[in-house]
Amino acid sequence: MIEELKWEELSKEKEKFHFVIPMYQRRYAWERKEVRQLLKDLDEWSDKEEYFIGNIVVEEIDGKLNVIDGQQRLTTLYLMAATVGEPPFELDYAVRDSDREFLKELKSLEMKEKEIQKLGKSTKADPIFEENIDEIFRFETVNITTLLEKVKFTLTSLKSDDLDVAKYFEVMNNRGKQLEKHEILKSYFLNDTSEDDRWDEEKSAYAVIWDYCSRMETFFEDFIVTYERREKEKDKKIVDVRKQIIDVFDGKKNFANLLKQNGNENDNNPFGRKSIEDLLDEKNPESESSREGVDTHQTPLKFSYFLLHVLDIWLHKKKCDKKVLYNDAKLLDQFIDIGSLDVKNMSIEDKKAFIHFLFKCRILYDYYIFHRDDKKVPVLRRIVSKDEKWIKEQNVDLELLNIQLLFSLSADFHTQEWIAPVLSFLLEKSDSTIFGHYDTLREFLEKLDDALAAKRLENGKLKEIYQQAILEKNLNNKVNELDKEKVTEKVNQGVATENYWFYRLDYKLWKAFEHRNEEGNPWKGIELKKVSAKKEMIETFYLKNLNSVEHIYPQTPTDECEENWQKDKKCLDSFGNLALISKHMNSKLSNQCFEKKSVDVKNQIEKSTVESLKLLLVFAKYDKWTAENCEKHQNEMVGLLQKPHHAAGS
């Protein structure tokens, strides 16, 4: 049923319009700029004409109107009305007690800034309400009431029995709306009704856990502490939350123990309905977490791809032979047509089990996979035990960080297929304890990289190795030394040489630096001062995203270059004469001869920037760059690439 409503008509039948924001909706997300734009639009609209604000889609349940589409506009109108009196309709939250209490008290206040602040603190409501009310106050217009009197909208009421939310989303998506497919997937998982009352009670907790898992830009435990607990002494409280996470991880407690609200307050709100208005209007979902004071970062995976990794492991554990395609455009397709594991046919118990499995993978992801801070610097925190409590330490595990960067930088940017084997490995290890597997994980990744290096030499499909790693987990068989002839052929391809081999080499050079005084070590006898380098620079080195293959002896040398390699093209494009650097550095070095490049490399290092250990080693070791020296360097580096990671000093 669709009806057209003018603002003045709402107050005439106020009891009829009791809107509820259901539990599956995200929080109110409009910020000052969206509120300001609405106020501006209303202000500039003719007083003689009505302003059509759009369609509000609801589902009527027990006399209340669950908002499916239109939360942002409706909430903003409510806040506007509350600044000039009592709003002409009720607005309620199915969960989020603090927000519900704030809105309830708000409508009875004479709007004064200090009172609003006091109410916000006493109820602990989302601060975005207070910010937007402040924006309304600051808007220079004659009367907010005058603006509201222009408003009209259509109200579309859908019947519960006829409503297929997932289909609703797909239809909207086909009309050109850019919606997240994992939101549709969530509705598939949580759209069930059951004769078991416990499922209806548990849905809100499972929904919140899903939403928190989707916040890849925030550590799960940080979000719990900052939003759910709202504690001032975050560092002290996070250890307690971590203990609760461990209990939920092990199945000793349920999700509700982690959350502020239990699911039993929502009996009148069937789950699974998903608002698209939030998604359409919230242009920057990540801003929600930063607004709440949660530390944010970047991780290698988007949530949609993370779900595909989790599904891949899940299916392997269920001994299902379906091959998961790592393509987020096909996310929904990957969760259907898989027999009893098909999300549309999956039992409620299996759906609960999958969400718990998703939670476990996300926790392990947080504790063991690197992220990048607000300055894009990679960080891998190690959780250590102290006084029988797990205490967080930051930025201490460079060895595990660098091997992960080796995988991340040489993998497909979106899919990062190395993560599924890592999570599968950690799930096996975490049967005893979540923490303490950092060294064994590094060993696992080194074995995995050796296996992948061997497969690359055969031009084989890396997917086969990743899938094997998910199944075998421990990769007990150590790879032997790689074939020298095949490695040489693979790396002697000039600018077409795969970046992977440069990353593998720099990782091995970095590890070898620890044994630099041993015979046969590439760093033995190297004078770092020659290029203004210090040992601390190499000890704290981490792999960087580089994308330009540089010829140390230039392809088109200037007349100043003493050596002439033009007769030997093979030597020119050999691995010994190549380095992987940034495009910025490449443009600097350009066609300069060795001596001038040496000055630029030294200047860069003086600024504490080391892009390539291979390049640093060349300029620190050689005074002149002859074809003979290039060949020596080539043989030494290929010899290092051949060695498996477990070899001493490699």
Order of alpha helices (4+ residues) and beta strands (2+ residues): beta-alpha-beta-alpha-beta-beta-alpha-beta-alpha-alpha-alpha-alpha-beta-alpha-alpha-alpha-alpha-alpha-alpha-alpha-alpha-alpha-alpha-beta-beta-beta-beta-alpha-alpha-alpha-alpha-alpha-alpha-alpha-beta-alpha-beta-alpha-alpha-alpha-alpha
